[in-house]
């Protein structure tokens, strides 16, 4: 069975775990409706993106 030759230092352990943190989604208030929406995503309710009509919105 493999056994580590040296103890892993706190620094190396924490560097390995640096990518385990959860990321938060970025929500902003929509200028037209005032409802929260995700940045850089199409607003499915109105069908707009960057102020332009891209798809048909949900009625």
Helices and strands as residue ranges (DSSP letters): H 10-16, G 17-20, E 27-29, E 36-38, E 48-49, E 52-53
